[in-house]
Amino acid sequence: MRIIIAIIILIGATINAGAQSKKSNPKKDAVLKSIQNHEKELIKLSDDVWSYAETALKETKSSKALADYAESQGFRVKRGVAGMPTAFTAEYGSGKPIIGIMGEFDALPGISQKAQPTKEALVKDAGGHGCGHNLFGAGSLGAAVAIKELIEQGKLKGTIRFYGTPAEEAVGGKIYMARDGLFSDVDVCLDWHPDVEIAANMQSSQAMVDFVVEFKGKAAHAAADPWNGRSALDGLELFLDGVNMLREHVWPSVRMHYVIQSGGDVPNVVPEYSKVWMWVRDSKREGVEKVFARVKDIAKGAALMAGVESKITLQSGDYELLVNQKGAEALQKNMEAIGPIVYTEEEITFAKKIQEVSEGKQTGLDGGIHPLKLTKENPEGGSTDVGDISWLVPEITALVTTAPANAPWHSWAVVACGGMSIGHKGLVFAAKSLAMTMVDLYESEQLRKDIRAEFENRKGSHVYKGYIPDGPPPIPTSN
Ligand SMILES: [Zn+2]
């Protein structure tokens, strides 16, 4: 009996010691406290960016709000980097390790929405944060500020660098920042993305290339002297026929989509100009390259058949995301230590109302921490320029709930949640989990080495080359 009791006491003591050593990391406690202290400011920052709702490379006020805040917190801010007036870096500390964290802030056009669960524009025809990038930018900056305070107090050694990365939804601002070498000295980089569940991301994204094809022919009277004309529209139609026949001979993972931007003006003039804007996606960059090469040949063939000229212009493109399991595992532990997001009755009702309107199941919100999943061979559903950065430096990505499942993404529903407490709770959770993971990265050289070794192994001998044209980024000339 005595022995049994003694054993029970011993086991109890061991469990207690384990629990205590897990909890007692004063630096992690300090970053949590910092985020709590700055919570109101971070939410205001996010709400301001949400209300500006500025689209790609027009994010003047949004970028300024974030950069000004970083400056007020003592960061060294460089504005207008990589040839983009709205791109910036904010740095604190010195020497190695250099930990990067990215923040986006661009909106999508035409989806302005009030912070309410029924569809109603805040400003008619204006943009809206249908991907939650207002939360993304402010949340990441909050994590950077928490780390900066520990460096300032001499409790962590190294550099924290926040990247204000514009134009994710179009153009791909990060690719221009990468081209200028802004990521070349970073040890590990982090980011997060608004989502419908919480997870340390182990899912890759799709690689893609964005380009336009133009055809140039000769105008003539369509009835009086058509023999003198060469139709650019014929060229375009033959091209698209070729593309649509190609669909049968590509991997099921390939996606090709296009919009015709110009196909002539009136039927009685043989069109002398036509233009189609097209994206090709696949699970991996090498798959995209193969299909893109065939599409280029199809354009040449179509032009030859129609007796016109063709021209392909590369606009942008993304690499697939190179995931990092070691990094994701570190993040996962911190997410679990924070515990699930708890929602109020009002928030759950708000979410269900959105799900009702969008005809989804009314499941409410998912604030639980999902277990680590391995990456799928063929990811579906989209591309990101974070993918490009993940080929230059090991990347850790958090996914955090900021909207209910079944809410249509890139739409009013996500804009609504991002401007109220559901989104705010996601922002705070993201800031906390990323800051805690950065503490691990500063403190453990072994963790950094393991993450780097996995990165090198996954990357192999591939040499990164971003899908952007030569020359400066396409800065809009008006408004
Ligand atoms: Zn996004």
Boltz pocket constraint, residues with backbone or C-beta under 6 A from the ligand:
constraints:
  - pocket:
      binder: B
      contacts: [[A, 131], [A, 132], [A, 133], [A, 168], [A, 193]]
      max_distance: 6.0
